[in-house]
Amino acid sequence: MFRPNVADQIHLIEHAAVNCYIVQDGANVLLVDAGLPAMWKLVVAALRELGRSPRDISALVLTHGHFDHLGFAARLQHDLDVPVFIHPGDAYIAAHPYRYKHEKNRLLYPVRYPRCIPILTRMSLAGALNVTGVSDLRTLDTESARAFPGHPEPLHTPGHTDGHCALHFGDRGTVITGDALVTLDPYTGARGPQIVSAAATANTHTALESLGMLAVTGAEIALPGHGMPYNGSIATAVELARQRGAT
C-alpha cells in the first residue's frame, strides 16, 4: 500500500504490517528503512508515481538493524551504490539481521497471542526469512543527517535495540519513530501506541524510558515502523504506550 503525504512530503509504503518511508526535499529522496524484500517493487512504483526513480535515492537510513527493516538494503547498496546509514550500536545486527537480543522466547507468542499468526505469516511470505545483511555502513549522527533530504535530527532511542534511532523532522512536525513506538505489534497483534513486545526487544525497561526522547519533540505526527501513522500529540501517544507497558 502506498500512502502519499502522510506528513509533509513524507510518504508511506506498507506491506505485511511493515512500513518504510520516502522523504522528499525538492528533487532529492531519502529512504527510511528498507522493509521486507517484497517491498522493493512497491517502493519503485511509489517513486514513479512521485515522478522519481530509484536513481534519485540519495541515502537509506535504518532506524535499526532488524531483518524487517533491512529487506532490500543490500540491493540498494550493491545495485545502486546508495549509502546506508545506521547508529554504530546496530552495525552488528545489520550485518547479521537474525542475531539480536530479545527478552522473551518468540516461539511462545503465537500460542499466547494467536492473532499475530496471520501477521507473521504475511511477513514470511514477503521475504522475512530471507533477508541479506549489510556491511560497509556509514554512521548515523547529527552531522551526517544534516545532508539528508528533510534534514532530520537523529534521536538515539535505545531499548528495542542498542542503537535504535528515531528521526525528527522539526519543520514538518513529524517524527519517524521506527520501532521505538509502534501502533501495531506484529508479535501480539495489539493495536495502538506501544513499544514492541519483549519477543523482539532487547530491553523493554530501556525502551519505555526512551519514549521520553520522542515526547520532547512536540511532534504532531508519529510515523511508526509497524501500524498506521498516529496523528496527534506525540506526548499523548507516549503516555498511552507507557500505560500499556511491556508484553
HELIX and SHEET records of a PDB file:
HELIX    1   1 PRO A   37  MET A   39  5                                   3    
HELIX    2   2 TRP A   40  GLU A   49  1                                  10    
HELIX    3   3 PRO A   54  ASP A   56  5                                   3    
HELIX    4   4 PHE A   67  HIS A   69  5                                   3    
HELIX    5   5 ALA A   73  LEU A   80  1                                   8    
HELIX    6   6 PRO A   88  ASP A   90  5                                   3    
HELIX    7   7 ALA A   91  ALA A   95  1                                   5    
HELIX    8   8 ARG A  106  LEU A  108  5                                   3    
HELIX    9   9 TYR A  109  ARG A  112  1                                   4    
HELIX   10  10 PRO A  114  CYS A  116  5                                   3    
HELIX   11  11 ILE A  117  LEU A  125  1                                   9    
HELIX   12  12 THR A  142  ALA A  145  1                                   4    
HELIX   13  13 GLY A  170  ARG A  172  5                                   3    
HELIX   14  14 THR A  204  ALA A  215  1                                  12    
HELIX   15  15 ILE A  234  ARG A  244  1                                  11    
SHEET    1   A 7 PHE A   2  ALA A   7  0                                        
SHEET    2   A 7 ILE A  10  HIS A  15 -1                                        
SHEET    3   A 7 VAL A  18  ASP A  25 -1                                        
SHEET    4   A 7 ASN A  28  VAL A  32 -1                                        
SHEET    5   A 7 ILE A  57  VAL A  61  1                                        
SHEET    6   A 7 VAL A  84  ILE A  86  1                                        
SHEET    7   A 7 ARG A 138  THR A 139  1                                        
SHEET    1   B 5 GLU A 153  HIS A 156  0                                        
SHEET    2   B 5 CYS A 165  PHE A 169 -1                                        
SHEET    3   B 5 THR A 174  GLY A 178 -1                                        
SHEET    4   B 5 ILE A 221  PRO A 224  1                                        
SHEET    5   B 5 TYR A 230  ASN A 231 -1                                        
SHEET    1   C 2 VAL A 182  LEU A 184  0                                        
SHEET    2   C 2 ARG A 191  GLN A 194 -1                                        
END                                                                             
